[in-house]
């Protein structure tokens, strides 16, 4: 039951993995909601900016600087995206 | 493609987008803040590399620095830009085979100067800096200007900019912005290297006109100066314009060849004529085979062809059988034809940075521009009108014109003396009546055919013809066409034995332009907007006012 409830955010984690691999050249990132951004190998400060830019483009949302500063883990990101896109998570271009 | 990118802002995310757009490209990005030093220091990474092209993208706001927050004292000459261009000139001279692309400069839409006009206005400062770039590009042969502002106009500033990345990482644009930049830059770089398709191959039905010629007939297809038919005509004008800069045109259509030839020759609404097409395959054969033949006939590779067809099935067939041919998608709505063609087809497949003599000589464009300048310098209206070589053709009681005449009575508001709106049935009824006559007039000048643009309906009352309806499309106003048209009608009435005419001007909220028409012609005012005159002196009056420039031709 819990697994099913978690599903939407699991999808988001998967898509963030894709973004890390495709947009940021981070090979095979194995992410979960608990992964802390500081632990992700190859993600420097410019990479963080690129990650947020790619997510804004992929999910059709915009983050504020405060929101970005508060993000510590992948789970923080998925919560933020869910809240902003009303859980739809649709790709907008 | 060996590329370097030079900027006064952080363009790092462009790296990924260029890679996606152009494939195997690993551009060298100058470090942030080093753009001037890279040019001045011959030991720099820029000088060390073997390069095909350098992309120079300066941010205008950064260039102004704190001048952005005060009124620049000498907006025409930004000293930092002048220094940078001097350094860039040194590089261009040192590396004459490297193509240097420089973006035009764009200031933000907001400034503390708000609505300030004059030379200190932000827009004037921006224009001044861009003029420096243009002068630079004119004087250094391996420099090409890239119109960055065009991209901003296309996508809008909100799409392109995100202020927060500026403060977080000296980045100004969104990922979408970088993607748009990479796409456009790719097109420009291909144009610089002369990589462009050569031939535009076109389908006919529902592509160059609306409808199907074989089913709807020449009168039934949508191709006109009004309604959605104008979208097709505008599309044809775009295609013709592309031909004028050296693109070859060809036809590939499933159609009856004779019917098409006749339509191309005779339809006044066709902008493209048979002679515009360097190769024609109008037959019932497979379109992929036709494309192979066209390439062979024009002695170009299949990868030089772009095929435009409204039918998804034909497009799929061509993509499958002759993959080298570029087959862009076709817009679902004819109203989008022009913007689709210019935005999607021209920029992607036929990009140009410089026009060659050969491109232009194909069309005699120089000659035409010369003529246009001559006309522009003429002072006298009469001379200008005479130079247009206007030809009017009168159509009397022609059932084929009834639909268009009804449409004109319903749509014309300005030069409309009677404001009498008619349905097609009413027009037909009037035509068939014993005492009535419906005249339409077609207009043509040296620039082309405008089709039927005027209506006059006359009812016979003894020896007097009463003008029930007189109107002219505003497209041709101001050229004396109204006088010419009226005199053609009068000549016909005279032939029919009439000696007098009467007419009325009925005021509406929009037809003041026509208020003095009858009195200017010399008709006697009877009060309350009624006029009357004998035909013979009226014709003489009209002759004296422009009407003499027309050769009456009856069809």
Interface residues (C-beta under 8 A of the other chain):
Chain A: X23 X45 X46 X49 X50 X53 X54 X56 X57 X62 X63 X64 X65 X68 X93
Chain B: X12 X13 X16 X162 X164 X165 X167 X168 X169 X171 X174 X175 X176 X179
